[in-house]
């Protein structure tokens, strides 16, 4: 059948909405930086095929990811990033799959040339007026651990594989009472030659049940229960982590929403004596207007550690902003993620990890975008000291959605 290009490219706006959605709904296990190229196209009905390509140049001031006490190796990197996305948008169903590769060729450090890959599948279906089903799986292969924002994983240039699966259902029990039930799976693995006491890998399974009752047009009350069972490679014991929180939402204005929760977090280790209990909570604010989107959230709870193998007391902060400018032909965006971890029981790795990305983009044509950006990764651990990595890059991206009739 013939194909034709779509009339509009809405990816920057979809990206901003995705940032807001992720941060506003942050739970102890959901915070992450958002890559706009992983957001499926949602702007047109039917079957949409979108080939994409990015070419850029990056300056990397710590290509080998060494601590500040060791000599750094800087280099210039040629980036080539092909991608393909296929989305089926129906009245009640969305099914999308995408793949992106990142070929990074260093000018002098040829031995660390790499090809990172990310694949994603997403499914949403409005089964009935009161029932929505959803599922999403993301698999990634990266050349260094700092590319995967994960608590308590030290920054090392080594192969890293990660898979996350979320699926569940949203029920409208009554007009004002809604329940969300989800299953979570996560798997993390590292190259065997670099696995040690601080790079173990493992997997976790969990369920989350969230209940919300709208009390008035501005106020919503509810509660959530989260259970995670974690198995860390070569760790002395598996663990169970439970988080229980009461939640309140306040729609301060049509464009401004505040959410908060408080409760307890309980960790228990199998084959070891005792458990540990600590306060848990989160707070998030979301401001969305026609001219800008801003979100910020903070949370505290126990989390599984796939680095040292010891579960950690985790504090996290996530901030995102997106501002369209010049009649929406350009944009300024920024994202910041911070994890602070300490051992929950016994000895372990204490770490503080920060990720920052700031970008300025401009649509030079209908399906082409020029972007300059800065990306930084900073970590301080009790094992390696301080590691800092700064990258400055410029890239041009093309994206040509086609509707398949």
N, C-alpha and C positions, 0 to 999 in steps of 0.2 A: 504494500500500500504506500501511497506517497506520504512524504513527511513535510512538515513546514515548521519554521522557527516560531517560537512563542513571541508575543509582542513585547513582553516586559521581563526583565530580570530582577527578581525581588530578593536575591540572596542576602544582601546586607541587612535588609529589614528583618528577614527571617532569623538571621544570626542574632540580632539584638533581642528579638523575642525569646530565642533559645537561652541566651544568657540570663534574662530575667526569670525564665521558668526554672532553670536549674538552681539559681541562687535563692529565689523565693521559697522553693520547696526543699531547701537543704536539710538533710538528715545527717546523722553521724557518719553515714557511709556513702553519701552521694556527692560530696563536693568535688569538683574537678574543673580544670580549665576547659573551655569550650572551643573547639576548632570549627570555624564556620563552614568549612568544606565537608564536615560530617553531618550537616543538617540536611535531610532530604528535601528536595524541591516540593513545595506544597501549593504552588500558585495556579495550577491548571488542572482541569479534569482530564480523565483518560489516561493513556499510557504515555509517559514522558521519558525520553532517552536523552541524557545530558553528558556528552563527552567534555572533558575539561583538561586543561594543561597549564602548568606554571613553570616559568623559567626565571631564575634569579641569581644574584651574587650575594654572598654572606661573608662578613669578616668575623671570625671566631677567635677570641683572645685567650682561650684555654681549651684547645681542641682535644687534648689528652686527659682533661678533667683531673688535674693534680691539685694537691693542697697548696695553700699559699706559701708553705715552707719549701716547696720544690720548684725547680725552674719550669716556667710555663712555656708552652709551645703554641704560638698563634699561627693562623693560616687563613687564606682566602678559599672559599668554597663555591663551586658551581652547583646550583640546585636545579634539577629537572624533576618535575612532579606531574606525572600523568594521572588521570582519574576518569572514572566512568560511573554513572548513576542511572538506575532504572527505577521509575516510580509508577505505581498504579494508583490513581486517585479516583475513587468512586464515591457515590453519595454517602454510603455508610462504611466504606472500607478504604484504608490506605495501606499499601504494601510497597516498601522501598528497599533497594539494595544498592550499596555503593562500595567502590574500591579505590584506594589512593596509594600510589607509590611515591617515594621520595629518594631519588638518586643523588647522593652527595659526593662530589668528587673534589678532593683537596688538592691544592696546587703543588705543595711540597710533601705533605704527609700522606703519600699515596697508600701506605699500609693501613690507614683507618678509613679508606673509602667505604661507603656503606649504602645499602638500599633498604630503607624503612618501608613498612607496609601497614595499611589499616583497612579493614573490611567491616562493613556494618549492614545489618538487616533490621528493619523496623516494621511492625505490624500493628494496626489499630482497626478495630471493628465495633461499630455500634450495633450490637446484637438486637437489643430492644430499646424502647424509650428509656428504660431505667438501667440498662446493663451495657457497659463498654468493656471490651477485652483489649489487651495490649501486650506487646512483647518487643524486646529489643536486645540484640546481641552485637557486641563490638569486640573484634579481635585485632591485636596489634603486634607487630614485630619491630623492635627498636634497637639501635646500635649502642645506646647508653641508658643508664637507669634514670638520669635526670629528665628524660623525655616522658616518663610515666609519673605523674604526680601521685605518689603513694606515701603514706606516713612511714617513718622509720626504715626507709630503704636508702642506703648510703649512695652518694653519687659516684659512679664508677663507669668507665667506658667498657661495657661488656654487653653482649647480646641479652635482650630482655623480651619475653613473650608474655602477653596479658590477654585474658579473655573475661568479659563480664556479660552476664545474662540477667535480665530483669523481665518478669512477666507477671501478669495478674489481671485483676478486674476491678472496676469501679461500679458500685451499686448505689442507685438512688432509692433508698428504702422508703422514704416519704418525700414530700416536696421540700422539706427543710433538713432532712437527715441523710447523710451520705457516708458510705464506707468504702475504703480502698484497701484491697488485700494484694500483697505482692510476694513473689518468691525471688530471692537473689542468689546468684552464683558468681563466684570470682575465683580465677586461677592465675597464678603468677609464677614464672619460671625464669631462671637465669642460665647462662652458659656454664656447663659443668666445671670448666677450668677456673672459674672465678667464684664458685660457690664456697662460702666460708661461714664463719659465725655471724656475719652481718649481711649475707645474701643467701637466704635459705629457700625462699619460695614456698608455695603451698596453695591451699584452696579453702574456701569457706562456703557454707550454705546457710541460708537464713530466710526468715519470713517477717513481714511487717504488716500490721493491721492498724489502720488509721480510721477513726470515727469522728465526724464533724457534724455539729448541729447549729444551723443558722438561727440565732436568737432574735435578730433584728436586721434591717438592711445594712447596718454597719458592723455588727458584732457576731462572731462565730466562736463557739466553744467546742472543745473536743479532747481527744486523747489518742496516744499512739503507744503501741507495744512492738518492740523489735527484738528478735532472737537470732543470734549468729553462732554457728558451730564451725570452728576453724581447725584445720589440720595443717600444721607447718612441717615442712620436710626436715627430717632428722631432729625435730624438737623433742624434748622429754615428755611432753604431754599435749593432748588436744585440749581445747578450751570451749567454754560456752559463755557468751556475753549477752546480757539482757538489759534493755533500756526501756523504761516506762516513763512517759511524760504526759502531763496535762498541757493543752495547747489553747491559746486564745488568739484570734485574728481581729484586727480593728481596721476597717476601711475608713481612714481618716478623711479622705477626699476621693473624688472619682479617679484621680491619678496617683493617689498615695495610699499604700497599704503597709501596715505593721503587723508582724507575727512574732509570737514568743512562746516558749514552752519551758517547763521545769519538771524535774522528777529525779529518778535515781538510776544509776548504772551499776550492774552487778556482774562481776567476773568470777568464774569458778574454773579451776584447772583440774583435769582428771589426773589421778595418780599422785596428787599432791594434797597436802592438808590445808583445809580452809579455803575461804573465798574473800573477796574484797568488794566493798560497796563505797560508792562515791556519788556526789551530786552530778546530775546531768541536766543540760539545758541548751537552748538555742534561741537566737533572736535574729530576725531578718526584716529589712525595710526595702520597699520597692517603690520607685517613682518612675512613672512612664507617661510621657506626653508626646505630642506630635513632633517636638523638636529635640527630645533627648530621652534616654533611658538610663536609670541609675539603680543599682541594687547593691546591697551589702548584707552580709550575714556573719554570725559567729556562733560556734557550738563547742560543747565540751562533753566528752563521754569516754568510756573505754573502747578500744579498738584492737582488732587482731593485728599482729605484726608479722609480715612476711620477710622482714629483714633479719632482726636478731633472734626471732623465734619466741620472744617474750611479748605478751600482750602489753599494750601501753595505755597510759592516761593521755588522751589526745585533746588538744585545743586547736581549733582551726578558725581562720578568718578568710573570707572570700569577698572581693569587691569587683564590680564590673560597671563600665560606663560606655555608652555608645551615643555619639552626637552626629547626626547628618548635617552637612553644611553645603553651601552653594547650590541651593535648590535640589538637595539630595544627590547631587552628582559626586559629592565627596563625603568623607566621614572621618571622624577621630574616634578611636576606641582604645580602651585599656582594661586589663584584667590583672588582678593580684590575688595570689593564693599563698597562705602561710599555714604550716603545720608546726605545732610544738608538742613533742612527745617525751614522756618519762616512763620508766618501767613501772608497771602496775603492781607486780609481786616479784620480790627478789631483785637480783642484779640484772642489768640489761643496758641497752643503748639509749642514751639521751640525745635528742637531736632537735634542731630547729631548721626547717626548710622553707624557702621562699621562691616563688616563681612570679615573674613580672613580664607582661607583654604590652607594649604601646605601639599603635599603628596609625598611620595617616594614609588614606586611600583616595583614589580619584578614578571615576569611570571615564576613560579616554574614548570609549566607543560603547555601542549598545551592549556588546558582550565581552568587553575587555576592561580590565581594571589594573591600574598601576598602584603599587603599595610600597611604602617605606616603613620599616618597623625596627623596634629594639626589643630583644628578648633576653632576660637574665635569669639565671638559676644560682641561688646562694644557699649554702648549707653549712651548719656548724654542728659537729658531732663529738661525742666523748672519745670516739675511736680514731677519727682522721683529722680533727681540727677543722679549719675553715677551707671551704672550696667555693670559688666564685667563677662563674662563666658568663660572659657577656657576648651577645651576638647582635650585629647591626647588618641589616639587609635591605635590598630593594628587589622587587619582583614584579612581573607582569603576568596576569592570569586571564585566561580566556574560558568562557563557558557558553555553550550554545544549546540550550534546551530545544528539543524537537518533539512535537506531539505526533505519535504514531496512530493514524486513524484506522 
